[in-house]
Amino acid sequence: MTFMITFLLPLPKSIQSSGADAYAAADDLVLVQEEIRKVLSKSKAAGVLRLVFHDAGTYEMDDDSGGMNGSISFELDRPENKGLKKPLKILVEAKTIVDEKQPVSMADMIVVAGAEAVSLCGGPKIPGKLPEETLDASGLKESFQRKGFSTQELVALSGAHTLGSKGFGNPVIFDNAYYKVLLEKPWLSSAGMTSMVGLPSDRALVDDDECLRWISKYADDQDLFFEDFKNAYIKLVNSGAKWRRDS
């Protein structure tokens, strides 16, 4: 069963016409959220959110392949997925409990868990093939464009790196510190570990004028970042999704 569309998009007409179905879907969402909240903590939030990006971010427009399908469960040995076994394990534990009451797909578990991770760390409440880390800004924009994302959406989604141990502020607080730190360019400093802040792809964004405009906007306006991240997240997890509609 896949009911992710109920979380992230307006209800389809087939559900809008049935109040009972809509209430059932809402109950399913609450059940998933409750179980995820039992196993999720701020220290685990970054890894859980990363699962979303590594599953949904595989979508390619040209051949309509990849997307949010839970296949990350079978791809943990790939180099780019290093470190994702633990966050996936906690979701599997939650899914086992949910499945006893209402079967749910792994894709749905990851989608909801990512949204819960953002919210838990103070970020916006979200209703209901990854680019290489060494790409320059031009390569990043081209990669995201193939997936149907604008430069603005690329910069907004990159803000997810505010969580975790990449050096952008408090690792368990979702805020706009990522953009403020990027503007400071601490990796240019000779002071010890500051050169280790972020990934090469993070640093590349600041050297691109178009990306820099959005970085500056988000550094100045956290509310704008939250709104744009929420919308880009919803678009990300729905990219390539195939919805099954009841006749």
CORURRA-V212935 format. One record per backbone hydrogen bond with DSSP energy under -0.5 kcal/mol. CO is the residue of the C=O (numbers start at 1). NH is the residue of the N-H. E is the energy in kcal/mol with one decimal. If there is no record, write none. Layout:
BEGIN
CO	NH	E
CO	NH	E
END
This chain:
BEGIN
1	105	-1.1
3	6	-1.1
3	7	-0.7
4	7	-0.9
4	8	-1.9
5	9	-2.0
12	15	-1.3
12	16	-2.7
13	17	-1.8
15	18	-1.6
17	19	-0.5
18	22	-2.0
19	23	-2.3
20	24	-2.1
21	25	-2.4
22	26	-2.1
23	27	-2.3
24	28	-2.2
25	29	-2.1
26	30	-2.1
27	31	-2.2
28	32	-2.3
29	33	-2.8
30	34	-2.6
31	35	-1.9
32	36	-2.3
33	37	-2.5
34	38	-1.1
35	39	-0.9
36	39	-0.8
36	40	-1.6
41	44	-1.0
41	45	-0.8
42	45	-0.7
42	46	-0.6
44	48	-1.9
45	49	-2.6
46	50	-2.0
47	51	-1.3
48	52	-1.0
49	53	-1.4
50	54	-2.3
51	55	-1.5
52	56	-2.9
52	57	-0.5
53	57	-1.6
55	58	-0.9
56	59	-1.6
60	64	-0.6
60	65	-1.3
61	64	-0.5
65	60	-2.3
67	69	-1.2
70	73	-1.8
71	74	-2.1
72	75	-1.5
75	78	-1.4
78	81	-1.9
79	82	-1.5
81	84	-1.7
84	88	-1.8
85	89	-2.0
86	90	-1.8
87	91	-1.2
88	92	-2.3
89	93	-1.9
90	94	-1.7
91	95	-2.8
92	96	-2.1
93	97	-1.2
94	98	-2.3
95	99	-3.1
96	100	-0.7
97	100	-0.6
97	101	-0.6
98	101	-1.7
98	102	-3.2
105	109	-1.8
106	110	-2.4
107	111	-2.4
108	112	-2.5
109	113	-2.3
110	114	-2.5
111	115	-1.8
112	116	-2.5
113	117	-2.4
114	118	-1.9
115	119	-2.2
116	120	-2.9
117	121	-1.3
118	123	-2.8
119	122	-1.9
121	174	-4.2
124	126	-0.6
125	127	-0.6
132	135	-1.4
133	201	-1.4
136	140	-2.6
137	141	-2.7
138	142	-2.1
139	143	-2.4
140	144	-2.7
141	145	-2.1
142	146	-1.8
143	147	-0.7
144	149	-2.8
145	148	-1.5
146	61	-2.1
150	154	-2.3
151	155	-2.4
152	156	-2.3
153	157	-2.7
154	158	-1.9
155	159	-0.7
156	159	-1.0
157	160	-2.0
158	161	-2.0
159	162	-1.9
160	163	-1.8
166	198	-3.1
167	169	-0.9
170	173	-1.5
171	164	-2.6
173	175	-0.9
176	179	-0.7
176	180	-1.4
177	181	-2.8
178	182	-2.0
179	183	-1.9
180	184	-1.0
181	185	-1.1
181	186	-0.6
182	185	-0.7
185	188	-1.9
186	189	-1.8
190	192	-1.6
191	194	-1.6
192	195	-1.2
193	196	-2.4
194	197	-1.4
199	202	-0.7
199	203	-2.0
200	204	-1.9
201	205	-0.9
202	205	-0.7
202	206	-0.7
203	206	-0.6
203	207	-0.6
204	207	-0.9
205	208	-1.5
207	209	-0.5
208	212	-3.0
209	213	-1.6
210	214	-1.1
211	215	-2.5
212	216	-2.6
213	217	-1.8
214	218	-2.6
215	219	-2.1
216	220	-1.5
217	221	-1.6
221	225	-1.8
222	226	-2.8
223	227	-2.3
224	228	-2.6
225	229	-3.0
226	230	-2.4
227	231	-2.0
228	232	-2.3
229	233	-2.8
230	234	-2.1
231	235	-2.0
232	236	-2.5
233	237	-2.5
234	238	-1.1
235	239	-0.9
236	239	-0.8
238	241	-1.8
239	68	-0.9
241	243	-0.6
243	245	-0.7
END
